[in-house]
Structure formats: structure tokens, C-alpha cells
Amino acid sequence: MRSLLGSWQLCALLSAAFAALTAIFAKVGIENLNSDFATFIRTIVILCAPGAILVGTGQWQPVGSVSARTYLFLVLSGLATGGSWIYYFRALKLGEASRVAPVDKLSVDLVAIFGVVFLGERLSLPNWLGVVFIAAGAVLVAYRG
């Protein structure tokens, strides 16, 4: 049981479940609110929660223990996350959650492509078929026919 709780597979499934709840909760939460202000409120919560976990579990690290390169890429990641959230909330404000979320999940395909192009990762033929199927599935779920 211990290995299951520490597995990337379980963490990824929990991430997917929380992402799904994010779409549902956000769609209701932004009903009468500007999407950028809603993103701001969400960001405050996200900032406080991991901070409390780090302090509570004693995992806080000294700021000086992190390399400049690590800071650079974490800042870039944070900026990308912020852009993703801003446009995700705007899309939710304008569209149906059941159609917005699948299009947002095209990020799975983009990660695979970026991983190959920028990180030198290799995908097999079945992996590429999965990328194609994910894209096709996202389009079909988002399609209003």
C-alpha cells in the first residue's frame, strides 16, 4: 500500500481528479465575477496551501540553497502557469466547462511534442498514436454537434 501512495501513477490520477474539480468549482465561482479577479483569489489560496504544508511538515528550504538556474526555470514555469490560469478562467467564463476542459487538456499533446523537441525525449509509435487519439478525443468532446 505504501508504494501505491508514493507512485507517480496515483499522484497523476489525483492531479487529474483535482483538475476536474477545478473546472467545476471555477465555473460556478466565476459566474458573477471577473475571471482575472477570480484567478487572483485562486492564486492566493494556492500560494498559502503549499506554504502551510512546507512549514507543517518541516520541508521548508533556505532560499539560498536553490541555484539561479533552478530559480530561472521555476519563475518561467510560474509565468506559464499564470498565463494558463488566466486564459483557462477566461475560457470558462465564456464557454461550457465540459467543452473548455478537453481543449485545455491538449496540453498533454503539447507536453509530448515539447518533450521530444526541447528535452530530447523519444516517443514510440504507440506513444504517438496516443498523442493523436488524445487530440482527436479533445476535439470530439469539445465539438458541439
N, C-alpha and C positions, 0 to 999 in steps of 0.2 A: 504494500500500500504506500510505503514511503517513497518508492521510486516513481509511482504514478503521480503523486502530488508534486514531485520535483521534475516532471517530464516537460519537455517543450510542447508536446502534443496537447497535454491538458491545459497548459498555460495559453496556448494558441486558441483552443476551444473556448476557454473562459474569456479571452480577449474578444473573440467573435460574439459571444453572448452579451458582453458588456457593450460592444459597439452597436449591436442591435437595439439594446435598451436605450443607448444614447440617442438613436434616431427617433424612437418612440417618445421618450421623455422630452427631447428637444422640440419635436414638432408641437407637442402640447404647450411647452413652456414659452415658445416664441409667438404664440397665437396673437397676443396683444402687445408685442414688444419688438423694438428694432433688433434685427438679427445681430448687428455688431455689438450692441449693448448686452445681448444675451450671451454672445461669445465671451465678452469681458467678465461677466458673472461666472460663467463656467470655468474660465481660466483661473480666477481667484480660488475657486474650490479645488481645482487641480493642483495649484501651487501649494495650498495648505495641506492637503491629504498626504502626499508623499513626504513632505517635511515632517509631519507628525509621525509617520511610520519610521522615518530615519531616526528621529530623536527617540521614539519609544523603543526601538529595537537596538539602539546603540550603534547604528551603522553610519552615523554622520562622519564624513571625512574632512580633514583640514583642506581648506581651499587651495593652499599651496602644494598639495600632493597631486594635483591634476596638471598634466602637461598643457602647454599652449596649443599644441595640435589637437588634443582632445577637446579643449575649450572651443577651438575654432569649429570643429565638426559638430559639437553639441549645440553651439549657437546657430549654425546653419540648419541643423535639424529642427531646432526650436522655431526658427523663422519659417521653415517649410511647414511645420505643424500649424503654426499660426495662420498661414495662408490657407492651408487645408481646412481648418476650422471655420475661418471667416466665410469661405465660399461654400462649405457644407451647410452652414446655418442659413446663408442666403438662398441656397437651393431648396432647403427645407421650407423656408418661408414662402417660396414661390411655387413649390411643387408638392406632390404627394410623397410621403416617406417611403412607401412601397416602391416607388419609381426612382427616387433620388438615391437611396442606399445602394441598389445594384450598380448604378453608374459610378458611384463613389468607389465601389469595390473593384472597378477596373484598375485601381492602384495595385492589385495583385499582379495583373499582367505587366504593368509598368515596372514593378519591382523586379520581376523576372527579366525583363528586357534590360533595365538599367544594371542589374547584377551581371548580366553577360557582357554588356558594353563597357561598364566602368570598373567592375570588380574582377573581371576575367573568369566568372563562373561559367560552368558548362551545363547545358540542358540536353537531355537525350530526346529522341523523337517522341516518346510518350509524354515527357515534360512539356514539349512544345505543343502537342495535341491538347494537353490540359490548359495551356495558355489560350489556345484558340477556343476551346469549349467554355472557359470562364468568360471570355469576351462575348461569345455568342449568347451565353446564358444571361449575362448582364443586359445585353441589348433586348433579348426576348422578354425578360421580366419588366424592363422599363417601357417596353413598347405598349402603346395604348391602341389596341385594335378592336 
